[in-house]
Amino acid sequence: MIKYLVVIEKANDGGYGGWVPDLPGVIGMGDTYDSALDNTVEGIKFHLEGMKEEGYDIPPPNAKSEMLVIA
């Protein structure tokens, strides 16, 4: 099992967008947080499947996140 960091952001139009720092170009969008997350996961699966079919190495996860409190 590989765990990739997924970032979900609220868009100005009220929808949500997701992206994966370790997999440039993989995104997912949706009207809700959950739908954006689901679509991003599907994008990851599709991307990795294509990489495997083409014989590319699957990149290891490197991105990390931290929630900071700025006072």
CNS distance restraints for C-alpha pairs under 8 A (distance, minus, plus):
assign (resid   2 and name CA) (resid  60 and name CA) 7.70 0.50 0.50
assign (resid   2 and name CA) (resid  61 and name CA) 7.35 0.50 0.50
assign (resid   3 and name CA) (resid  61 and name CA) 6.70 0.50 0.50
assign (resid   4 and name CA) (resid  20 and name CA) 7.06 0.50 0.50
assign (resid   4 and name CA) (resid  22 and name CA) 7.05 0.50 0.50
assign (resid   4 and name CA) (resid  61 and name CA) 5.46 0.50 0.50
assign (resid   4 and name CA) (resid  62 and name CA) 7.99 0.50 0.50
assign (resid   4 and name CA) (resid  63 and name CA) 7.56 0.50 0.50
assign (resid   5 and name CA) (resid  20 and name CA) 6.07 0.50 0.50
assign (resid   5 and name CA) (resid  21 and name CA) 6.90 0.50 0.50
assign (resid   5 and name CA) (resid  22 and name CA) 7.51 0.50 0.50
assign (resid   5 and name CA) (resid  61 and name CA) 7.55 0.50 0.50
assign (resid   5 and name CA) (resid  63 and name CA) 6.25 0.50 0.50
assign (resid   5 and name CA) (resid  64 and name CA) 6.79 0.50 0.50
assign (resid   5 and name CA) (resid  65 and name CA) 7.76 0.50 0.50
assign (resid   6 and name CA) (resid  18 and name CA) 6.58 0.50 0.50
assign (resid   6 and name CA) (resid  19 and name CA) 5.78 0.50 0.50
assign (resid   6 and name CA) (resid  20 and name CA) 4.85 0.50 0.50
assign (resid   6 and name CA) (resid  21 and name CA) 7.28 0.50 0.50
assign (resid   6 and name CA) (resid  37 and name CA) 7.96 0.50 0.50
assign (resid   6 and name CA) (resid  40 and name CA) 7.77 0.50 0.50
assign (resid   7 and name CA) (resid  18 and name CA) 5.36 0.50 0.50
assign (resid   7 and name CA) (resid  19 and name CA) 5.39 0.50 0.50
assign (resid   7 and name CA) (resid  20 and name CA) 6.34 0.50 0.50
assign (resid   7 and name CA) (resid  21 and name CA) 7.90 0.50 0.50
assign (resid   8 and name CA) (resid  16 and name CA) 6.71 0.50 0.50
assign (resid   8 and name CA) (resid  17 and name CA) 5.58 0.50 0.50
assign (resid   8 and name CA) (resid  18 and name CA) 4.22 0.50 0.50
assign (resid   8 and name CA) (resid  19 and name CA) 6.70 0.50 0.50
assign (resid   8 and name CA) (resid  33 and name CA) 7.17 0.50 0.50
assign (resid   8 and name CA) (resid  36 and name CA) 7.27 0.50 0.50
assign (resid   8 and name CA) (resid  37 and name CA) 6.97 0.50 0.50
assign (resid   9 and name CA) (resid  16 and name CA) 5.59 0.50 0.50
assign (resid   9 and name CA) (resid  17 and name CA) 5.37 0.50 0.50
assign (resid   9 and name CA) (resid  18 and name CA) 6.28 0.50 0.50
assign (resid  10 and name CA) (resid  14 and name CA) 6.53 0.50 0.50
assign (resid  10 and name CA) (resid  15 and name CA) 6.03 0.50 0.50
assign (resid  10 and name CA) (resid  16 and name CA) 4.46 0.50 0.50
assign (resid  10 and name CA) (resid  17 and name CA) 6.46 0.50 0.50
assign (resid  10 and name CA) (resid  33 and name CA) 7.82 0.50 0.50
assign (resid  11 and name CA) (resid  15 and name CA) 5.29 0.50 0.50
assign (resid  11 and name CA) (resid  16 and name CA) 5.24 0.50 0.50
assign (resid  11 and name CA) (resid  17 and name CA) 6.63 0.50 0.50
assign (resid  14 and name CA) (resid  31 and name CA) 7.26 0.50 0.50
assign (resid  15 and name CA) (resid  29 and name CA) 7.43 0.50 0.50
assign (resid  15 and name CA) (resid  30 and name CA) 5.86 0.50 0.50
assign (resid  15 and name CA) (resid  31 and name CA) 4.40 0.50 0.50
assign (resid  15 and name CA) (resid  32 and name CA) 6.11 0.50 0.50
assign (resid  15 and name CA) (resid  33 and name CA) 7.83 0.50 0.50
assign (resid  16 and name CA) (resid  29 and name CA) 5.68 0.50 0.50
assign (resid  16 and name CA) (resid  30 and name CA) 5.38 0.50 0.50
assign (resid  16 and name CA) (resid  31 and name CA) 6.01 0.50 0.50
assign (resid  16 and name CA) (resid  32 and name CA) 6.04 0.50 0.50
assign (resid  16 and name CA) (resid  33 and name CA) 5.82 0.50 0.50
assign (resid  16 and name CA) (resid  36 and name CA) 5.81 0.50 0.50
assign (resid  17 and name CA) (resid  27 and name CA) 7.12 0.50 0.50
assign (resid  17 and name CA) (resid  28 and name CA) 5.71 0.50 0.50
assign (resid  17 and name CA) (resid  29 and name CA) 4.37 0.50 0.50
assign (resid  17 and name CA) (resid  30 and name CA) 6.54 0.50 0.50
assign (resid  17 and name CA) (resid  33 and name CA) 8.00 0.50 0.50
assign (resid  17 and name CA) (resid  36 and name CA) 5.74 0.50 0.50
assign (resid  18 and name CA) (resid  27 and name CA) 5.36 0.50 0.50
assign (resid  18 and name CA) (resid  28 and name CA) 4.92 0.50 0.50
assign (resid  18 and name CA) (resid  29 and name CA) 6.12 0.50 0.50
assign (resid  18 and name CA) (resid  36 and name CA) 5.97 0.50 0.50
assign (resid  18 and name CA) (resid  37 and name CA) 6.40 0.50 0.50
assign (resid  18 and name CA) (resid  40 and name CA) 5.84 0.50 0.50
assign (resid  19 and name CA) (resid  25 and name CA) 7.74 0.50 0.50
assign (resid  19 and name CA) (resid  26 and name CA) 5.91 0.50 0.50
assign (resid  19 and name CA) (resid  27 and name CA) 4.45 0.50 0.50
assign (resid  19 and name CA) (resid  28 and name CA) 6.53 0.50 0.50
assign (resid  19 and name CA) (resid  40 and name CA) 6.76 0.50 0.50
assign (resid  20 and name CA) (resid  24 and name CA) 6.64 0.50 0.50
assign (resid  20 and name CA) (resid  25 and name CA) 7.90 0.50 0.50
assign (resid  20 and name CA) (resid  26 and name CA) 6.04 0.50 0.50
assign (resid  20 and name CA) (resid  27 and name CA) 6.80 0.50 0.50
assign (resid  21 and name CA) (resid  63 and name CA) 6.37 0.50 0.50
assign (resid  22 and name CA) (resid  59 and name CA) 7.39 0.50 0.50
assign (resid  22 and name CA) (resid  60 and name CA) 7.82 0.50 0.50
assign (resid  22 and name CA) (resid  61 and name CA) 6.03 0.50 0.50
assign (resid  22 and name CA) (resid  62 and name CA) 6.51 0.50 0.50
assign (resid  22 and name CA) (resid  63 and name CA) 6.26 0.50 0.50
assign (resid  23 and name CA) (resid  44 and name CA) 7.83 0.50 0.50
assign (resid  23 and name CA) (resid  59 and name CA) 7.82 0.50 0.50
assign (resid  26 and name CA) (resid  40 and name CA) 7.11 0.50 0.50
assign (resid  26 and name CA) (resid  43 and name CA) 5.84 0.50 0.50
assign (resid  26 and name CA) (resid  44 and name CA) 6.34 0.50 0.50
assign (resid  26 and name CA) (resid  47 and name CA) 7.18 0.50 0.50
assign (resid  27 and name CA) (resid  39 and name CA) 7.76 0.50 0.50
assign (resid  27 and name CA) (resid  40 and name CA) 5.41 0.50 0.50
assign (resid  27 and name CA) (resid  43 and name CA) 6.37 0.50 0.50
assign (resid  28 and name CA) (resid  36 and name CA) 5.35 0.50 0.50
assign (resid  28 and name CA) (resid  37 and name CA) 6.82 0.50 0.50
assign (resid  28 and name CA) (resid  38 and name CA) 7.66 0.50 0.50
assign (resid  28 and name CA) (resid  39 and name CA) 4.68 0.50 0.50
assign (resid  28 and name CA) (resid  40 and name CA) 3.94 0.50 0.50
assign (resid  28 and name CA) (resid  41 and name CA) 7.66 0.50 0.50
assign (resid  28 and name CA) (resid  42 and name CA) 7.98 0.50 0.50
assign (resid  28 and name CA) (resid  43 and name CA) 6.54 0.50 0.50
assign (resid  29 and name CA) (resid  35 and name CA) 7.21 0.50 0.50
assign (resid  29 and name CA) (resid  36 and name CA) 4.46 0.50 0.50
assign (resid  29 and name CA) (resid  37 and name CA) 7.73 0.50 0.50
assign (resid  29 and name CA) (resid  39 and name CA) 6.31 0.50 0.50
assign (resid  29 and name CA) (resid  40 and name CA) 7.12 0.50 0.50
assign (resid  30 and name CA) (resid  34 and name CA) 7.77 0.50 0.50
assign (resid  30 and name CA) (resid  35 and name CA) 4.95 0.50 0.50
assign (resid  30 and name CA) (resid  36 and name CA) 4.20 0.50 0.50
assign (resid  30 and name CA) (resid  37 and name CA) 7.94 0.50 0.50
assign (resid  30 and name CA) (resid  39 and name CA) 7.24 0.50 0.50
assign (resid  31 and name CA) (resid  35 and name CA) 6.57 0.50 0.50
assign (resid  31 and name CA) (resid  36 and name CA) 7.05 0.50 0.50
assign (resid  32 and name CA) (resid  36 and name CA) 6.19 0.50 0.50
assign (resid  33 and name CA) (resid  37 and name CA) 6.18 0.50 0.50
assign (resid  34 and name CA) (resid  38 and name CA) 6.07 0.50 0.50
assign (resid  35 and name CA) (resid  39 and name CA) 6.03 0.50 0.50
assign (resid  36 and name CA) (resid  40 and name CA) 6.05 0.50 0.50
assign (resid  37 and name CA) (resid  41 and name CA) 6.20 0.50 0.50
assign (resid  38 and name CA) (resid  42 and name CA) 6.31 0.50 0.50
assign (resid  39 and name CA) (resid  43 and name CA) 6.16 0.50 0.50
assign (resid  40 and name CA) (resid  44 and name CA) 6.24 0.50 0.50
assign (resid  41 and name CA) (resid  45 and name CA) 6.31 0.50 0.50
assign (resid  42 and name CA) (resid  46 and name CA) 6.13 0.50 0.50
assign (resid  43 and name CA) (resid  47 and name CA) 6.00 0.50 0.50
assign (resid  44 and name CA) (resid  48 and name CA) 6.09 0.50 0.50
assign (resid  45 and name CA) (resid  49 and name CA) 6.02 0.50 0.50
assign (resid  46 and name CA) (resid  50 and name CA) 6.24 0.50 0.50
assign (resid  47 and name CA) (resid  51 and name CA) 6.26 0.50 0.50
assign (resid  48 and name CA) (resid  52 and name CA) 6.17 0.50 0.50
assign (resid  48 and name CA) (resid  58 and name CA) 6.86 0.50 0.50
assign (resid  49 and name CA) (resid  53 and name CA) 6.23 0.50 0.50
assign (resid  50 and name CA) (resid  54 and name CA) 6.18 0.50 0.50
assign (resid  51 and name CA) (resid  55 and name CA) 6.16 0.50 0.50
assign (resid  51 and name CA) (resid  56 and name CA) 5.06 0.50 0.50
assign (resid  51 and name CA) (resid  57 and name CA) 7.11 0.50 0.50
assign (resid  51 and name CA) (resid  58 and name CA) 6.92 0.50 0.50
assign (resid  52 and name CA) (resid  56 and name CA) 5.77 0.50 0.50
assign (resid  52 and name CA) (resid  57 and name CA) 7.16 0.50 0.50
assign (resid  52 and name CA) (resid  58 and name CA) 7.33 0.50 0.50
